[in-house]
Amino acid sequence: MSALNIRKKAAFAALPLISLAGLQGCALPGQEPPRLEQAVPLPDRWSFAEAEGQQIAMASYWQLLGDPLIDEFVAKARAQNLDIAQAAAQLRAAEAGLREARGARLPSASASGGVGRDVGDLAVEEFQFSLGADVSWEMDLFGRISSSINASRADLEAAGFTASDVERVIVATVATQTITARSIAAQLEIAKASLANQDDNLQIAMWRNQAGLVSSLDVEQARTQRAQTAASIPQFESDLVATANVISTLIGEPPGEVYRKLLAAPQSVPTPPSDIAITAPADILRMRPDVSAAEARLAGDLERLGVARTQLYPLARLSGTVGTSSFGIENLFEIITGNVFANVSQLLFDAGRTRARRDASRAVSEGSLAAWQQSILSALEEVETASVDLEASNRRVEALIEASDGARNAAILGRSQYQAGLIDFQVLLNVESALLGAQTSQIAAEAARATAFVRLARAMGGGWRMAESDNLQTGNDGQ
């Protein structure tokens, strides 16, 4: 068959599809997610959070704590944390899925070749060679391919925002755990200092008992107080090791080095900024990668619902083959045959399976809408709660600083008066216990204040970078 005849037959076979091409403008559009303000009624202002305050760089908020180890651990976590690595791998998988979906717009082609030889009494002894190629292309008649591509693109965006949200959470967790480690180390030092004082108290009680000035009751009370304080020290040491090990896992290192760094570079509990400027609720939500990820998942599920709907409409496909065969390679291309076939198919009956898949897709999209709305409410809740916690922690620390100062002065006076015989040991025991309690409470309140700052910064969308992808068109530094 001549090449001219092949082209004529191909054109004739494609005629039924030419009219169908004009129907591509009738493709079913994918449903868009509602706007943020439509998903959940957003307040114009915060109910409890104070909007006035210091403007901070949300992309690096932890640096305001002024702790070099927090800066170091956060940098290592961003580079080495395995949860972040898993999220990055999922992002690459979603990117590959988008490339696969885009490939459906183009024709698919395959080639084949073979060589054979007949056997038997009447067989031709020559080898028979054959070559062939198949090409097929599906028309995006009702938007099935477009919706699939849009769904994959939304999945990629969701994976990117999810990876960024993992980073946001990991950064905050590293900062919080380091604050906890600083708090435990400070309480450990307080316990050791109290133990030294109680050693002195026990010695004084024993001297006074030997001199006949007090009964052995003072000695036993002093022993009890000292033993209780000594018992708390191993617990603090164990808690410090456990917290250091948590940090080690977060930064992708084996246990040990973090603990040594905490001991080698002791520092008090970090002091955060007291007041932080909080932008409007709608602006906060746009900086939250988890909210954006939930919105992207909803967009993808709505597109998949569109794909499920198109299964109820006709499917148009154009396919063609070309091939040749001969005895001997030198004559292989003398005769080339081929055909072009246009096909339109329409589902008539499948016992409701396709409609069931459509209904399932609709249910999934409704669930994704609820998940998006839930993420919005959770974000608003986190900002409100963390803001109130930070303000309350500031007041609590101020009160406990005064309490610690008073308890310290009372303890100094109590020791001198007990040595002079002006008070009994029970009074000294009370003031010593009050000092230890006030100092421990102050450290705990300072840690709670620093942790509230980290929670507020995280709730405001701080501490993340847009995960890198060639197919992601948007970017954000968490600011």
C-alpha positions as CSV (number, residue, x, y, z in Angstrom):
1,M,0.0,0.0,0.0
2,S,1.4,3.4,-0.9
3,A,2.0,6.1,1.7
4,L,-0.7,8.3,-0.1
5,N,-3.3,5.6,0.4
6,I,-2.4,5.2,4.0
7,R,-2.9,8.9,4.6
8,K,-6.2,8.9,2.8
9,K,-7.5,6.0,4.9
10,A,-6.3,7.6,8.1
11,A,-8.0,10.9,7.3
12,F,-11.2,9.1,6.4
13,A,-11.2,7.1,9.6
14,A,-10.6,10.3,11.7
15,L,-13.7,12.1,10.2
16,P,-16.1,10.9,13.0
17,L,-13.7,12.4,15.5
18,I,-13.4,15.8,13.9
19,S,-17.0,16.7,14.9
20,L,-16.3,15.4,18.4
21,A,-13.4,17.7,18.8
22,G,-15.7,20.7,18.7
23,L,-17.5,19.2,21.8
24,Q,-14.4,19.6,24.0
25,G,-15.6,23.1,24.9
26,C,-18.4,21.3,26.7
27,A,-16.0,19.8,29.2
28,L,-17.4,19.6,32.7
29,P,-15.5,22.2,34.9
30,G,-14.1,21.1,38.2
31,Q,-15.9,22.6,41.2
32,E,-13.9,25.2,43.1
33,P,-13.5,25.1,46.9
34,P,-15.3,27.9,48.7
35,R,-13.4,31.0,49.8
36,L,-11.8,31.0,53.2
37,E,-14.4,33.5,54.5
38,Q,-17.2,31.2,53.2
39,A,-15.9,28.0,54.8
40,V,-16.1,29.4,58.4
41,P,-17.5,32.8,59.5
42,L,-14.3,34.6,60.6
43,P,-14.3,37.2,63.3
44,D,-12.9,40.6,62.4
45,R,-10.9,40.7,65.6
46,W,-9.7,38.3,68.3
47,S,-11.9,37.6,71.3
48,F,-9.1,37.2,73.9
49,A,-5.8,37.7,72.1
50,E,-4.3,41.2,72.3
51,A,-3.4,42.5,68.8
52,E,-1.0,45.1,70.0
53,G,2.7,44.3,70.6
54,Q,6.1,43.8,69.1
55,Q,6.4,42.8,65.4
56,I,8.6,39.7,65.2
57,A,10.1,37.8,62.3
58,M,7.9,34.7,62.2
59,A,10.3,32.8,59.9
60,S,12.9,32.8,62.7
61,Y,11.0,33.5,65.9
62,W,13.0,31.1,68.1
63,Q,16.0,33.4,67.7
64,L,14.3,35.9,70.0
65,L,14.8,33.5,72.9
66,G,18.5,34.2,72.8
67,D,19.6,30.6,73.3
68,P,22.4,29.4,71.1
69,L,21.5,25.8,71.6
70,I,18.0,26.3,70.3
71,D,19.4,28.0,67.2
72,E,21.8,25.1,66.7
73,F,19.2,22.4,67.3
74,V,16.6,24.0,65.0
75,A,19.1,24.2,62.2
76,K,20.0,20.6,62.6
77,A,16.4,19.5,62.8
78,R,15.6,21.3,59.5
79,A,18.5,19.5,57.8
80,Q,18.3,16.1,59.5
81,N,14.9,15.4,61.0
82,L,13.5,12.1,59.6
83,D,9.9,13.2,59.7
84,I,10.8,16.1,57.5
85,A,12.6,13.7,55.2
86,Q,9.6,11.5,54.9
87,A,7.4,14.5,54.1
88,A,9.9,15.6,51.4
89,A,9.7,12.1,49.9
90,Q,5.9,12.2,49.8
91,L,6.3,15.6,48.1
92,R,8.5,14.0,45.4
93,A,6.0,11.2,45.0
94,A,3.2,13.8,44.5
95,E,5.3,15.6,41.9
96,A,5.8,12.4,40.0
97,G,2.0,11.8,40.2
98,L,1.4,15.2,38.5
99,R,3.8,14.4,35.7
100,E,2.0,11.1,35.2
101,A,-1.4,12.8,35.1
102,R,-0.1,15.4,32.6
103,G,1.1,12.6,30.3
104,A,-2.5,11.5,29.7
105,R,-2.9,14.6,27.5
106,L,-0.4,13.2,24.9
107,P,-0.8,10.2,22.7
108,S,0.8,6.9,23.9
109,A,2.8,4.9,21.5
110,S,4.4,1.4,21.7
111,A,6.6,-0.5,19.2
112,S,7.0,-4.2,18.7
113,G,9.3,-6.3,16.6
114,G,9.9,-10.0,16.0
115,V,11.6,-12.7,14.0
116,G,10.4,-16.2,13.4
117,R,10.9,-19.3,11.3
118,D,8.4,-22.0,10.3
119,V,9.3,-25.6,10.9
120,G,8.0,-28.8,9.2
121,D,8.1,-30.4,5.8
122,L,6.3,-27.6,4.0
123,A,7.8,-24.8,6.0
124,V,9.6,-21.9,4.4
125,E,13.2,-22.0,5.5
126,E,13.7,-18.2,5.5
127,F,13.4,-16.1,8.7
128,Q,10.4,-13.8,8.8
129,F,10.9,-10.3,10.3
130,S,8.2,-8.0,11.5
131,L,8.0,-4.5,12.9
132,G,4.9,-2.6,14.2
133,A,3.8,0.4,16.2
134,D,0.6,1.3,18.0
135,V,-0.6,4.8,18.8
136,S,-3.6,5.8,20.9
137,W,-5.0,9.1,22.1
138,E,-7.9,9.9,24.3
139,M,-9.8,13.1,23.7
140,D,-10.6,15.1,26.8
141,L,-14.2,15.3,25.8
142,F,-15.8,16.1,29.1
143,G,-12.8,17.1,31.2
144,R,-11.7,13.8,32.7
145,I,-8.1,14.3,31.9
146,S,-8.1,18.0,32.9
147,S,-9.8,17.2,36.2
148,S,-7.3,14.4,36.9
149,I,-4.4,16.8,36.2
150,N,-6.0,19.4,38.5
151,A,-6.5,16.8,41.2
152,S,-2.8,15.8,41.0
153,R,-1.8,19.4,41.1
154,A,-3.9,19.9,44.2
155,D,-2.3,16.8,45.7
156,L,1.1,18.3,45.0
157,E,0.2,21.5,46.7
158,A,-1.2,19.6,49.7
159,A,2.0,17.6,50.0
160,G,4.1,20.7,49.8
161,F,2.0,22.4,52.5
162,T,2.1,19.2,54.6
163,A,5.9,19.1,54.4
164,S,6.0,22.7,55.4
165,D,3.7,22.1,58.3
166,V,5.8,19.2,59.5
167,E,8.7,21.6,59.6
168,R,6.6,24.1,61.5
169,V,5.7,21.5,64.1
170,I,9.3,20.1,64.4
171,V,10.8,23.5,64.8
172,A,8.4,24.4,67.6
173,T,8.9,21.0,69.3
174,V,12.7,21.3,69.2
175,A,12.5,24.8,70.8
176,T,10.0,23.6,73.4
177,Q,12.0,20.5,74.4
178,T,15.2,22.7,74.7
179,I,13.2,25.0,77.0
180,T,12.1,22.0,79.0
181,A,15.8,20.8,79.2
182,R,16.8,24.3,80.5
183,S,14.1,24.2,83.1
184,I,15.0,20.7,84.3
185,A,18.7,21.7,84.5
186,A,17.8,24.9,86.5
187,Q,15.6,22.9,88.9
188,L,18.5,20.4,89.3
189,E,20.8,23.2,90.3
190,I,18.3,24.5,92.8
191,A,17.9,21.0,94.3
192,K,21.7,20.7,94.6
193,A,22.0,24.1,96.3
194,S,19.2,23.3,98.7
195,L,20.8,20.0,99.5
196,A,24.0,21.8,100.4
197,N,22.1,24.1,102.8
198,Q,20.3,21.2,104.3
199,D,23.6,19.4,104.9
200,D,24.5,22.5,106.9
201,N,21.2,22.5,108.8
202,L,21.6,18.8,109.7
203,Q,25.1,19.5,111.0
204,I,23.9,22.4,113.1
205,A,21.0,20.3,114.5
206,M,23.4,17.6,115.4
207,W,25.8,20.0,117.2
208,R,22.9,21.6,119.1
209,N,21.6,18.2,120.0
210,Q,25.0,17.1,121.3
211,A,25.2,20.3,123.3
212,G,21.8,19.5,124.9
213,L,20.1,22.6,123.4
214,V,17.6,20.7,121.3
215,S,16.1,17.2,121.2
216,S,16.9,14.6,118.7
217,L,13.6,15.5,117.0
218,D,15.4,18.4,115.2
219,V,18.0,16.0,114.0
220,E,15.5,13.6,112.6
221,Q,13.5,16.4,110.9
222,A,16.7,17.7,109.3
223,R,17.6,14.2,108.1
224,T,14.1,13.8,106.6
225,Q,14.3,17.1,104.8
226,R,17.7,16.4,103.4
227,A,16.8,12.9,102.2
228,Q,13.7,14.1,100.4
229,T,15.7,16.7,98.6
230,A,18.4,14.2,97.7
231,A,15.8,11.9,96.3
232,S,14.6,14.5,93.9
233,I,18.1,14.9,92.3
234,P,18.2,11.5,90.5
235,Q,14.7,12.2,89.1
236,F,15.8,15.5,87.7
237,E,18.9,13.9,86.2
238,S,16.8,11.2,84.6
239,D,14.4,13.7,83.2
240,L,17.2,15.8,81.7
241,V,18.7,12.7,80.0
242,A,15.2,11.8,78.6
243,T,14.6,15.3,77.3
244,A,18.1,15.4,75.7
245,N,17.4,12.1,74.0
246,V,14.1,13.4,72.6
247,I,16.0,16.4,71.2
248,S,18.6,14.0,69.7
249,T,15.9,12.1,67.9
250,L,14.3,15.3,66.6
251,I,17.6,16.5,65.1
252,G,18.5,13.1,63.7
253,E,21.4,12.2,66.0
254,P,22.1,9.3,68.4
255,P,21.7,10.1,72.1
256,G,24.6,11.5,74.0
257,E,25.9,14.6,72.3
258,V,22.9,16.8,73.1
259,Y,23.2,15.9,76.7
260,R,26.8,16.8,76.8
261,K,26.1,20.2,75.1
262,L,23.4,21.0,77.6
263,L,25.9,20.4,80.5
264,A,28.8,22.1,78.8
265,A,26.8,25.3,78.0
266,P,24.4,25.9,81.0
267,Q,22.0,28.7,80.6
268,S,18.9,30.0,82.4
269,V,15.4,29.5,81.0
270,P,15.0,31.7,77.9
271,T,13.0,34.9,78.3
272,P,10.7,35.6,75.3
273,P,9.2,39.0,74.2
274,S,6.4,39.8,76.5
275,D,4.0,41.2,73.9
276,I,3.6,40.0,70.3
277,A,1.7,41.8,67.6
278,I,-1.1,39.4,66.3
279,T,-2.5,40.1,62.9
280,A,-6.2,39.7,61.9
281,P,-7.6,36.1,62.0
282,A,-7.9,35.8,58.2
283,D,-4.3,36.8,57.8
284,I,-3.1,34.3,60.4
285,L,-5.0,31.5,58.6
286,R,-3.3,32.3,55.3
287,M,0.0,31.8,57.0
288,R,-0.9,28.4,58.4
289,P,0.4,25.6,56.1
290,D,-1.9,23.0,57.7
291,V,-4.9,25.1,56.8
292,S,-3.6,25.5,53.2
293,A,-2.9,21.8,53.0
294,A,-6.5,21.0,54.1
295,E,-7.8,23.4,51.4
296,A,-5.6,21.9,48.7
297,R,-6.9,18.4,49.7
298,L,-10.4,19.6,49.4
299,A,-9.6,21.0,45.9
300,G,-8.2,17.7,44.9
301,D,-11.1,15.7,46.1
302,L,-13.5,18.0,44.3
303,E,-11.6,17.4,41.1
304,R,-11.7,13.7,41.7
305,L,-15.5,14.1,42.1
306,G,-15.5,15.7,38.6
307,V,-13.5,12.7,37.3
308,A,-16.0,10.3,38.8
309,R,-18.9,12.2,37.1
310,T,-17.2,12.0,33.7
311,Q,-17.3,8.2,33.8
312,L,-21.1,8.6,33.1
313,Y,-20.4,10.5,29.8
314,P,-19.1,9.2,26.5
315,L,-15.4,8.4,26.0
316,A,-13.7,9.2,22.7
317,R,-10.5,7.6,21.6
318,L,-8.4,7.6,18.5
319,S,-6.0,4.7,17.8
320,G,-3.8,3.6,14.9
321,T,-1.4,0.9,14.0
322,V,1.3,0.6,11.4
323,G,3.3,-2.5,10.6
324,T,5.3,-4.5,8.1
325,S,6.7,-8.0,7.7
326,S,8.7,-9.9,5.2
327,F,11.1,-12.8,4.6
328,G,14.5,-11.2,4.9
329,I,15.5,-7.8,6.2
330,E,16.2,-6.4,2.8
331,N,12.5,-6.5,1.8
332,L,11.2,-5.4,5.3
333,F,9.9,-1.9,4.3
334,E,8.5,-2.7,0.8
335,I,5.0,-3.3,2.1
336,I,3.7,-1.2,5.0
337,T,0.2,-1.5,6.3
338,G,-1.7,0.5,8.9
339,N,-5.1,1.6,10.1
340,V,-6.7,4.5,12.1
341,F,-9.7,3.8,14.2
342,A,-12.0,6.4,16.0
343,N,-14.0,5.0,18.8
344,V,-16.7,6.5,21.0
345,S,-18.1,4.5,23.9
346,Q,-20.9,5.1,26.4
347,L,-21.6,3.3,29.6
348,L,-25.1,1.7,29.5
349,F,-25.2,-0.6,32.5
350,D,-22.8,-1.6,35.2
351,A,-25.2,-2.4,38.1
352,G,-24.6,1.1,39.6
353,R,-20.9,0.7,40.2
354,T,-19.9,4.0,38.5
355,R,-22.6,6.0,40.3
356,A,-21.5,4.4,43.5
357,R,-17.9,5.6,42.9
358,R,-19.3,9.1,42.1
359,D,-21.3,9.1,45.4
360,A,-18.2,7.9,47.3
361,S,-16.2,10.7,45.8
362,R,-18.8,13.2,46.8
363,A,-18.7,11.9,50.4
364,V,-14.9,12.1,50.5
365,S,-15.1,15.8,49.3
366,E,-17.7,16.6,52.0
367,G,-15.4,15.1,54.6
368,S,-12.5,17.1,53.2
369,L,-14.6,20.2,53.5
370,A,-15.3,19.4,57.1
371,A,-11.6,18.7,57.7
372,W,-10.7,22.1,56.2
373,Q,-13.3,23.9,58.4
374,Q,-11.9,22.0,61.5
375,S,-8.4,23.1,60.7
376,I,-9.6,26.7,60.6
377,L,-11.3,26.5,63.9
378,S,-8.3,24.7,65.5
379,A,-6.0,27.4,64.2
380,L,-8.1,30.1,65.7
381,E,-8.3,28.2,69.0
382,E,-4.5,27.8,69.2
383,V,-3.9,31.5,68.6
384,E,-6.4,32.6,71.2
385,T,-5.2,30.1,73.9
386,A,-1.5,30.6,73.4
387,S,-1.9,34.4,73.5
388,V,-3.8,34.2,76.8
389,D,-1.2,31.7,78.1
390,L,1.6,34.0,77.3
391,E,0.0,37.0,79.0
392,A,-0.9,34.9,82.1
393,S,2.5,33.4,82.3
394,N,4.1,36.9,82.3
395,R,2.0,37.9,85.3
396,R,2.7,34.6,87.0
397,V,6.5,34.9,86.6
398,E,6.4,38.5,88.0
399,A,4.5,37.3,91.1
400,L,6.8,34.2,91.6
401,I,10.0,36.4,91.3
402,E,8.7,38.4,94.2
403,A,7.8,35.2,96.1
404,S,11.2,33.7,95.5
405,D,12.9,36.9,96.7
406,G,10.9,37.0,99.9
407,A,11.4,33.3,100.5
408,R,15.2,33.7,100.0
409,N,15.3,36.5,102.6
410,A,13.2,34.5,105.0
411,A,15.5,31.5,104.7
412,I,18.6,33.6,105.4
413,L,17.0,35.0,108.5
414,G,15.7,31.6,109.6
415,R,19.1,30.0,109.5
416,S,20.7,32.8,111.5
417,Q,17.9,32.8,114.1
418,Y,18.1,29.0,114.4
419,Q,21.8,29.1,114.9
420,A,21.2,31.7,117.7
421,G,18.5,29.5,119.2
422,L,15.7,32.1,118.6
423,I,13.5,29.7,116.7
424,D,12.9,26.0,116.6
425,F,13.8,23.7,113.7
426,Q,10.2,23.5,112.6
427,V,10.1,27.1,111.7
428,L,13.4,26.7,109.8
429,L,12.0,23.7,108.0
430,N,9.0,25.7,106.9
431,V,11.0,28.6,105.5
432,E,13.4,26.3,103.7
433,S,10.5,24.3,102.1
434,A,8.9,27.6,101.1
435,L,12.1,28.8,99.4
436,L,12.5,25.5,97.5
437,G,8.9,25.6,96.4
438,A,9.0,29.3,95.3
439,Q,12.2,28.8,93.3
440,T,10.9,25.6,91.6
441,S,7.6,27.3,90.8
442,Q,9.4,30.3,89.3
443,I,11.5,28.1,87.0
444,A,8.4,26.2,85.9
445,A,6.6,29.5,85.2
446,E,9.5,30.8,83.2
447,A,9.5,27.7,81.2
448,A,5.7,27.9,80.7
449,R,6.1,31.5,79.5
450,A,8.8,30.6,77.0
451,T,6.7,27.6,75.8
452,A,3.6,29.8,75.4
453,F,5.6,32.1,73.2
454,V,6.7,29.2,71.0
455,R,3.1,27.9,70.8
456,L,1.8,31.3,69.9
457,A,4.5,31.8,67.2
458,R,3.7,28.3,65.8
459,A,-0.1,29.0,65.9
460,M,0.5,32.2,64.0
461,G,2.2,30.2,61.2
462,G,5.8,30.7,62.1
463,G,8.8,28.5,61.5
464,W,8.3,27.0,58.1
465,R,9.5,27.3,54.5
466,M,7.6,26.3,51.4
467,A,8.8,22.9,50.4
468,E,10.8,23.0,47.2
469,S,9.2,21.6,44.0
470,D,9.6,22.6,40.4
471,N,5.8,22.3,40.0
472,L,4.8,24.5,43.0
473,Q,4.2,28.0,41.9
474,T,3.7,29.6,45.3
475,G,6.2,30.2,48.0
476,N,6.3,31.3,51.7
477,D,8.8,31.7,54.4
478,G,6.3,31.5,57.2
479,Q,6.0,35.2,57.4
